[in-house]
Amino acid sequence: MADDLEPNFMLDKNVALASDDDEDGGTTALPTKPHRSLEDEDDFALEGEWNGLSAQPSLSQDTEDPKATKKRKKKERQKENKAKKRRLQEEQKEPLPSSGKVEDLSRGSTGPSSNNDHSNPANQRPADLAEYLVKMQHKTFGSGISDLELADMSIPESSIVDTSQYTKPHTKDTLPEFIRQVVPSLYARLKDKPKINGAPVALVVSGAALRVADLVRSCRPLKGPRGGEIAKLFAKHMKVSEQVEYLQQTPISVAIGTPDRLGKLLSAEDGLKSTNLEYIVLDSTHKDAKNRTLLDIPETRKEVFASVFGHGPTGSSGGKAVMKLVKTGKIKLIVY
């Protein structure tokens, strides 16, 4: 049999052991490790070669096209810039340190008022409203002015009227009743004829021209037979010069308008006068198509603080004069 074997043939070790056991008549078991065939050896060899190839660095990375490299780096920079912008926005949205009541205003309060619309800041106590206004000022000017300037903008709690006792819905039609119940002194003043033209007792600040027109119609019964006019002041129907001329000739009790136009008329010579001004009403009840109120809309919020109260680097001169009177308590703020 040995003569028939090929010169390069080598007995498998396991086969040789098995043959010796058979000759002795034993029954020695074969090892449990499975026998690897030549095909298996080829497979393992190929697998090793494949792993070796995959471990090698990619040629495409070493020889990347310069245009592709520039494009990839540009995308990475854009991604980093977006991340930075997102972080800045999140930092600006963080509330100032407080008792935690400010955040409750945006989610709905559990305060003492029984009004169903708990999301309306008007349902809060003056202390809570003061914190709410600070938060709105911080969102508007926080990234551009110092903490000292922000503190100087704050509206004192003593200058905010407590309206939380009014439990009925806040609508354009209930504003006259709201004034009669919550601010009876204002209700009485509106019955008297003003002695100075263009010098209202109250300003009502609303965010939209159509809303201004609605409020003017609702408030006309407040003036009575002797009271001054309810002025409608916004940009779409009259120029500033025309409205100044109207104010020069007309005794008015209430001026209802948009914040930007009210600010311009407060700053204009012979425009709105703050001589008799005792109340500023912020119409926070009205919501736009996106369910945002007067102070929720960034552009309108900035106009309220800059134009009506003179806040920030672009604050109106008339608004600054009004803010001094708010600080002293001569002018009171009402959030409706």
Rosetta blueprint (number, residue, H / E / L):
1 M L
2 A H
3 D H
4 D H
5 L L
6 E L
7 P L
8 N L
9 F L
10 M L
11 L L
12 D L
13 K H
14 N H
15 V H
16 A H
17 L H
18 A H
19 S H
20 D H
21 D H
22 D H
23 E H
24 D H
25 G L
26 G L
27 T L
28 T L
29 A L
30 L L
31 P L
32 T L
33 K L
34 P L
35 H L
36 R L
37 S L
38 L H
39 E H
40 D H
41 E H
42 D H
43 D H
44 F H
45 A H
46 L H
47 E H
48 G H
49 E H
50 W H
51 N H
52 G H
53 L H
54 S H
55 A H
56 Q L
57 P L
58 S L
59 L H
60 S H
61 Q H
62 D H
63 T L
64 E L
65 D L
66 P H
67 K H
68 A H
69 T H
70 K H
71 K H
72 R H
73 K H
74 K H
75 K H
76 E H
77 R H
78 Q H
79 K H
80 E H
81 N H
82 K H
83 A H
84 K H
85 K H
86 R H
87 R H
88 L H
89 Q H
90 E H
91 E H
92 Q H
93 K H
94 E L
95 P L
96 L L
97 P L
98 S L
99 S L
100 G L
101 K H
102 V H
103 E H
104 D H
105 L H
106 S H
107 R H
108 G L
109 S L
110 T L
111 G L
112 P L
113 S L
114 S L
115 N L
116 N L
117 D L
118 H L
119 S L
120 N L
121 P H
122 A H
123 N H
124 Q L
125 R L
126 P H
127 A H
128 D H
129 L H
130 A H
131 E H
132 Y H
133 L H
134 V H
135 K H
136 M H
137 Q H
138 H H
139 K H
140 T H
141 F H
142 G L
143 S L
144 G L
145 I L
146 S L
147 D H
148 L H
149 E H
150 L H
151 A H
152 D H
153 M H
154 S L
155 I L
156 P L
157 E H
158 S H
159 S H
160 I E
161 V L
162 D L
163 T L
164 S L
165 Q L
166 Y L
167 T L
168 K L
169 P L
170 H L
171 T L
172 K L
173 D L
174 T L
175 L H
176 P H
177 E H
178 F H
179 I H
180 R H
181 Q H
182 V H
183 V L
184 P H
185 S H
186 L H
187 Y H
188 A H
189 R H
190 L L
191 K L
192 D L
193 K L
194 P L
195 K L
196 I L
197 N L
198 G L
199 A L
200 P L
201 V L
202 A E
203 L E
204 V E
205 V E
206 S L
207 G L
208 A L
209 A H
210 L H
211 R H
212 V H
213 A H
214 D H
215 L H
216 V H
217 R H
218 S H
219 C H
220 R H
221 P H
222 L H
223 K H
224 G L
225 P L
226 R L
227 G L
228 G L
229 E E
230 I E
231 A E
232 K E
233 L E
234 F L
235 A L
236 K L
237 H L
238 M L
239 K L
240 V H
241 S H
242 E H
243 Q H
244 V H
245 E H
246 Y H
247 L H
248 Q H
249 Q H
250 T L
251 P L
252 I E
253 S E
254 V E
255 A E
256 I E
257 G E
258 T L
259 P H
260 D H
261 R H
262 L H
263 G H
264 K H
265 L H
266 L H
267 S H
268 A L
269 E L
270 D L
271 G L
272 L L
273 K L
274 S L
275 T L
276 N L
277 L L
278 E L
279 Y E
280 I E
281 V E
282 L E
283 D L
284 S L
285 T L
286 H L
287 K L
288 D L
289 A L
290 K L
291 N L
292 R L
293 T L
294 L L
295 L L
296 D L
297 I L
298 P H
299 E H
300 T H
301 R H
302 K H
303 E H
304 V H
305 F H
306 A H
307 S H
308 V H
309 F L
310 G L
311 H L
312 G L
313 P L
314 T L
315 G L
316 S L
317 S H
318 G H
319 G H
320 K H
321 A H
322 V H
323 M H
324 K H
325 L H
326 V H
327 K H
328 T H
329 G L
330 K L
331 I L
332 K E
333 L E
334 I E
335 V E
336 Y L
